[in-house]
Amino acid sequence: LAKTTQPISMDSYEGQEVNITCSHNNIATNDYITWYQQFPSQGPRFIIQGYKTKVTNEVASLFIPADRKSSTLSLPRVSLSDTAVYYCLVGPPLNRDDKIIFGKGTRLHILP
Amino acid sequence: DGGITQSPKYLFRKEGQNVTLSCEQNLNHDAMYWYRQDPGQGLRLIYYSQIVNDFQKGDIAEGYSVSREKKESFPLTVTSAQKNPTAFYLCASSSNRGYEQYFGPGTRLTVT
């Protein structure tokens, strides 16, 4: 599974757009990029997943450059409730021998 | 409603006692996982199971045991051999055709 590197923490203000970048230099051809959000004392929640270019849903956008060695999670107009830990994961769709590895994630703190 | 349930939410045990954490899902998912999370840390994989009656060790399986007798259930036993059992335990499940994991609410275990 590809190793990922993301900032340990970030601060931003309400109403701003927040971009969290994840580096994954060793990404493999069949790897997908997935982001999860975790609030304190809760399980992580799937946010978005992509393979290349741009993916957008009602919560976030995911930008993936052509070389796929990095990706950026974009959260538009954040609010205080977006304060959470965000995990970037890279790997193939699950099969019998695969497992998902969560790193320490990025602690996002939204200020009023 | 479909989802994953974990019980209990809080669990207290004396050192030297085995304790079993429950995890049930009604999502018809083939794969199930157990993670451990310590304060300020990411998730670490304990055990995972891709199919009934089969399971694999994760990164920190020592001192833990699991069973997968039914597709819906994946209980985790924390044995007295686990040196530092106090932690937040998360169960997850996923379809073997995808990459998104669905997490339960977690069980916070305190051993004194």
Interface residues (C-beta under 8 A of the other chain):
Chain A: Y32 T34 Y36 S41 Q42 G43 P44 R45 F46 Q49 Y87 G91 P92 P93 L94 N95 R96 K99 I100 I101 F102 G103 K104 G105
Chain B: A31 Y33 Y35 Q41 G42 L43 R44 L45 Y48 Q50 I51 Q56 G58 D59 F88 L90 A92 S94 S95 N96 R97 G98 Y99 E100 Q101 Y102 F103 G104 P105 G106 R108
